[in-house]
Amino acid sequence: MLEFRVHDMTCNHCVGAITKAVKNAAPQASVEVDLAHHLVRIQGEADETAVRAAITEAGYTPDAAGA
């Protein structure tokens, strides 16, 4: 499982954009987004570098979940 904290995710539009970006980078993975805690969890086969890059390209800043 991968987990990122995305502090600049602030609304449902952000959730949709991040979910779409992650699904494009890791089509076989499941994506769970917790807007209240600014967390994105990815379960299944996913390359961390590709997912991080996809979130960044969508305009957001993914940090390690503990950050």
DSSP file (Angstrom, degrees, kcal/mol; ACC not computed):
  #  RESIDUE AA STRUCTURE BP1 BP2  ACC     N-H-->O    O-->H-N    N-H-->O    O-->H-N    TCO  KAPPA ALPHA  PHI   PSI    X-CA   Y-CA   Z-CA
    1    1 A M              0   0    0      0, 0.0     2,-0.4     0, 0.0    42,-0.2   0.000 360.0 360.0 360.0 137.0    0.0    0.0    0.0
    2    2 A L  E     -A   42   0A   0     40,-2.7    40,-2.7    42,-0.1     2,-0.4  -0.856 360.0-171.7-105.0 146.5    1.2    3.5   -0.8
    3    3 A E  E     -A   41   0A   0     -2,-0.4    62,-1.1    38,-0.2     2,-0.4  -0.984   4.3-179.8-143.0 130.3    0.0    6.5    1.2
    4    4 A F  E     -AB  40  64A   0     36,-2.7    36,-2.7    -2,-0.4     2,-0.5  -0.957  22.4-139.9-127.1 145.8    0.5   10.2    0.6
    5    5 A R  E     -AB  39  63A   0     58,-2.4    58,-2.7    -2,-0.4     2,-0.6  -0.928  16.9-169.8-100.5 127.8   -0.5   13.3    2.4
    6    6 A V  E >   - B   0  62A   0     32,-2.9     3,-1.8    -2,-0.5    -2,-0.0  -0.827   6.2-178.8-121.9  89.6   -1.6   16.0    0.0
    7    7 A H  T 3  S+     0   0    0     -2,-0.6    -1,-0.1    54,-0.5    32,-0.1   0.788  79.6  58.0 -62.1 -29.9   -2.0   19.2    2.0
    8    8 A D  T 3  S+     0   0    0     53,-0.3     2,-0.8    30,-0.1    -1,-0.3   0.290  77.2 105.5 -89.0  13.1   -3.1   21.2   -1.0
    9    9 A M    <   +     0   0    0     -3,-1.8    -3,-0.1     1,-0.1    29,-0.1  -0.839  38.5 152.3 -88.4 110.6   -6.1   18.9   -1.6
   10   10 A T        +     0   0    0     -2,-0.8     2,-0.3     1,-0.1    -1,-0.1   0.508  48.6  26.1-123.9  -6.8   -9.0   21.0   -0.4
   11   11 A C  S  > S-     0   0    0      1,-0.1     4,-1.8     0, 0.0     3,-0.1  -0.901  83.0 -92.0-151.3 176.0  -12.2   20.1   -2.2
   12   12 A N  H  > S+     0   0    0     -2,-0.3     4,-2.3     1,-0.2     5,-0.2   0.805 121.3  59.5 -67.4 -28.5  -14.1   17.4   -4.1
   13   13 A H  H  > S+     0   0    0      2,-0.2     4,-2.5     1,-0.2    -1,-0.2   0.923 105.4  49.9 -62.1 -42.4  -12.7   18.7   -7.4
   14   14 A C  H  > S+     0   0    0      1,-0.2     4,-2.7     2,-0.2     5,-0.3   0.917 108.2  52.9 -60.0 -44.2   -9.2   18.0   -6.0
   15   15 A V  H  X S+     0   0    0     -4,-1.8     4,-2.6     1,-0.2    -1,-0.2   0.927 111.2  46.5 -57.8 -46.7  -10.3   14.5   -5.0
   16   16 A G  H  X S+     0   0    0     -4,-2.3     4,-2.4     2,-0.2    -1,-0.2   0.908 112.7  48.9 -63.6 -43.2  -11.5   13.8   -8.5
   17   17 A A  H  X S+     0   0    0     -4,-2.5     4,-2.1     2,-0.2    -2,-0.2   0.910 114.7  44.5 -64.7 -42.6   -8.4   15.2  -10.2
   18   18 A I  H  X S+     0   0    0     -4,-2.7     4,-2.7     2,-0.2     5,-0.2   0.913 112.6  51.4 -69.5 -42.4   -6.1   13.2   -7.9
   19   19 A T  H  X S+     0   0    0     -4,-2.6     4,-2.6    -5,-0.3    -2,-0.2   0.933 111.9  47.3 -59.2 -46.0   -8.1   10.0   -8.2
   20   20 A K  H  X S+     0   0    0     -4,-2.4     4,-2.0     2,-0.2    -1,-0.2   0.910 112.1  49.9 -62.5 -43.3   -8.0   10.3  -12.0
   21   21 A A  H  X S+     0   0    0     -4,-2.1     4,-1.7     2,-0.2    -2,-0.2   0.921 112.8  46.2 -62.3 -44.9   -4.3   10.9  -12.0
   22   22 A V  H  X S+     0   0    0     -4,-2.7     4,-2.6     1,-0.2    -2,-0.2   0.922 111.3  51.6 -65.4 -43.8   -3.6    8.0   -9.8
   23   23 A K  H  < S+     0   0    0     -4,-2.6    -1,-0.2     1,-0.2    -2,-0.2   0.849 108.9  51.7 -63.2 -33.3   -5.8    5.6  -11.8
   24   24 A N  H  < S+     0   0    0     -4,-2.0    -1,-0.2    -5,-0.2    -2,-0.2   0.868 115.4  41.5 -68.7 -35.4   -4.0    6.7  -15.0
   25   25 A A  H  < S+     0   0    0     -4,-1.7    22,-0.3     1,-0.2    -2,-0.2   0.791 133.1  21.3 -80.4 -29.6   -0.6    5.9  -13.4
   26   26 A A    ><  +     0   0    0     -4,-2.6     3,-1.5    -5,-0.2    -1,-0.2  -0.623  67.4 173.7-140.9  75.6   -1.8    2.7  -11.8
   27   27 A P  T 3  S+     0   0    0      0, 0.0    -1,-0.1     0, 0.0    -4,-0.1   0.762  80.0  50.9 -60.2 -27.5   -4.9    1.4  -13.6
   28   28 A Q  T 3  S+     0   0    0     17,-0.3    17,-0.2     2,-0.1     2,-0.1   0.595  95.1  90.4 -86.5 -10.5   -5.0   -1.9  -11.6
   29   29 A A  S <  S-     0   0    0     -3,-1.5     2,-0.4    16,-0.3    15,-0.2  -0.434  73.6-126.0 -86.1 158.3   -4.8   -0.2   -8.2
   30   30 A S  E     -C   43   0A   0     13,-3.0    13,-2.4    -2,-0.1     2,-0.5  -0.851  22.7-150.3-101.4 143.9   -7.6    0.9   -6.0
   31   31 A V  E     -C   42   0A   0     -2,-0.4     2,-0.4    11,-0.2    11,-0.2  -0.946  13.1-175.3-119.2 130.4   -7.6    4.5   -4.8
   32   32 A E  E     -C   41   0A   0      9,-2.8     9,-3.2    -2,-0.5     2,-0.5  -0.993   7.5-165.9-123.9 125.6   -9.0    5.8   -1.5
   33   33 A V  E     -C   40   0A   0     -2,-0.4     2,-0.7     7,-0.2     7,-0.2  -0.953   8.7-166.1-117.1 127.1   -9.0    9.5   -0.8
   34   34 A D  E  >> -C   39   0A   0      5,-3.0     5,-2.1    -2,-0.5     4,-0.7  -0.871   6.3-177.3-110.7  94.8   -9.7   11.0    2.6
   35   35 A L  T >45S+     0   0    0     -2,-0.7     3,-0.7     1,-0.2    -1,-0.2   0.882  78.8  58.4 -61.8 -41.1  -10.3   14.7    2.0
   36   36 A A  T 345S+     0   0    0      1,-0.3    -1,-0.2     2,-0.1    -2,-0.0   0.843 119.0  30.2 -60.2 -34.7  -10.7   15.5    5.7
   37   37 A H  T 345S-     0   0    0     -3,-0.5    -1,-0.3     2,-0.1    -2,-0.2   0.341 106.6-122.7-107.1   4.7   -7.2   14.2    6.5
   38   38 A H  T <<5 +     0   0    0     -3,-0.7   -32,-2.9    -4,-0.7     2,-0.4   0.863  61.8 146.8  58.0  39.6   -5.6   15.0    3.1
   39   39 A L  E   < -AC   5  34A   0     -5,-2.1    -5,-3.0   -34,-0.2     2,-0.4  -0.865  35.6-167.2-112.3 142.2   -4.7   11.4    2.6
   40   40 A V  E     -AC   4  33A   0    -36,-2.7   -36,-2.7    -2,-0.4     2,-0.4  -0.994  10.7-170.0-124.2 122.4   -4.5    9.4   -0.6
   41   41 A R  E     -AC   3  32A   0     -9,-3.2    -9,-2.8    -2,-0.4     2,-0.5  -0.947   3.0-167.8-116.3 133.4   -4.1    5.6   -0.2
   42   42 A I  E     -AC   2  31A   0    -40,-2.7   -40,-2.7    -2,-0.4     2,-0.4  -0.980   4.3-171.7-123.2 122.2   -3.3    3.3   -3.1
   43   43 A Q  E     + C   0  30A   0    -13,-2.4   -13,-3.0    -2,-0.5     2,-0.2  -0.917  49.7  25.8-114.8 141.2   -3.7   -0.5   -2.8
   44   44 A G  S    S-     0   0    0     -2,-0.4     2,-0.6   -15,-0.2   -15,-0.2  -0.668 109.4  -9.1 108.9-166.1   -2.6   -3.0   -5.4
   45   45 A E  S    S+     0   0    0     -2,-0.2     2,-0.3   -17,-0.2   -17,-0.3  -0.560  77.7 142.7 -75.3 113.5    0.1   -2.8   -8.0
   46   46 A A        -     0   0    0     -2,-0.6     2,-0.6   -18,-0.1   -20,-0.1  -0.970  47.6-130.6-154.3 135.3    1.4    0.7   -8.2
   47   47 A D     >  -     0   0    0     -2,-0.3     4,-2.6   -22,-0.3     5,-0.2  -0.777  17.5-147.4 -86.7 121.1    4.8    2.3   -8.8
   48   48 A E  H  > S+     0   0    0     -2,-0.6     4,-2.7     1,-0.2     5,-0.2   0.893  96.6  49.9 -58.6 -43.1    5.5    4.9   -6.1
   49   49 A T  H  > S+     0   0    0      1,-0.2     4,-2.2     2,-0.2    -1,-0.2   0.912 112.8  46.7 -63.2 -42.7    7.5    7.1   -8.4
   50   50 A A  H  > S+     0   0    0      2,-0.2     4,-2.2     1,-0.2    -2,-0.2   0.895 114.1  47.3 -67.1 -40.6    4.9    7.1  -11.2
   51   51 A V  H  X S+     0   0    0     -4,-2.6     4,-2.3     2,-0.2     5,-0.2   0.925 112.3  49.4 -67.3 -44.4    2.0    7.8   -8.8
   52   52 A R  H  X S+     0   0    0     -4,-2.7     4,-2.2    -5,-0.2    -2,-0.2   0.914 112.6  48.5 -60.2 -43.1    3.9   10.6   -7.1
   53   53 A A  H  X S+     0   0    0     -4,-2.2     4,-2.9    -5,-0.2    -1,-0.2   0.888 109.7  52.2 -64.5 -40.0    4.7   12.1  -10.5
   54   54 A A  H  X S+     0   0    0     -4,-2.2     4,-1.4     2,-0.2    -2,-0.2   0.906 110.3  47.5 -64.7 -42.0    1.1   11.8  -11.6
   55   55 A I  H  <>S+     0   0    0     -4,-2.3     5,-1.9     2,-0.2     4,-0.3   0.910 113.6  48.6 -65.2 -41.4   -0.2   13.6   -8.5
   56   56 A T  H ><5S+     0   0    0     -4,-2.2     3,-1.8     1,-0.2    -2,-0.2   0.918 108.9  52.2 -63.7 -44.4    2.4   16.3   -9.1
   57   57 A E  H 3<5S+     0   0    0     -4,-2.9    -1,-0.2     1,-0.3    -2,-0.2   0.777 102.4  60.7 -64.5 -25.6    1.5   16.7  -12.7
   58   58 A A  T 3<5S-     0   0    0     -4,-1.4    -1,-0.3    -5,-0.2    -2,-0.2   0.551 128.2 -99.3 -77.5  -6.4   -2.1   17.1  -11.7
   59   59 A G  T < 5S+     0   0    0     -3,-1.8     2,-0.3     1,-0.3    -3,-0.2   0.636  85.2 112.4 103.0  17.0   -1.0   20.2   -9.7
   60   60 A Y      < -     0   0    0     -5,-1.9    -1,-0.3   -46,-0.0    -2,-0.1  -0.758  62.4-124.9-121.9 166.4   -0.7   18.8   -6.2
   61   61 A T        -     0   0    0     -2,-0.3   -54,-0.5     2,-0.0     2,-0.4  -0.877  22.8-160.7-116.4  99.7    2.1   18.2   -3.8
   62   62 A P  E     -B    6   0A   0      0, 0.0     2,-0.3     0, 0.0   -56,-0.2  -0.665  12.5-178.9 -82.7 129.6    2.3   14.6   -2.4
   63   63 A D  E     -B    5   0A   0    -58,-2.7   -58,-2.4    -2,-0.4    -2,-0.0  -0.795  42.0 -81.0-116.0 163.0    4.3   14.1    0.8
   64   64 A A  E >   -B    4   0A   0     -2,-0.3     3,-2.5   -60,-0.2   -60,-0.2  -0.382  48.7-112.7 -58.6 145.5    5.0   10.9    2.7
   65   65 A A  T 3  S+     0   0    0    -62,-1.1    -1,-0.1     1,-0.3   -61,-0.1   0.763 116.2  55.9 -59.3 -27.7    1.9   10.2    4.8
   66   66 A G  T 3         0   0    0      1,-0.2    -1,-0.3   -63,-0.2    -2,-0.1   0.560 360.0 360.0 -79.6  -6.8    3.8   10.8    8.0
   67   67 A A    <         0   0    0     -3,-2.5    -1,-0.2   -62,-0.0    -2,-0.2   0.486 360.0 360.0 -79.9 360.0    4.8   14.3    6.9
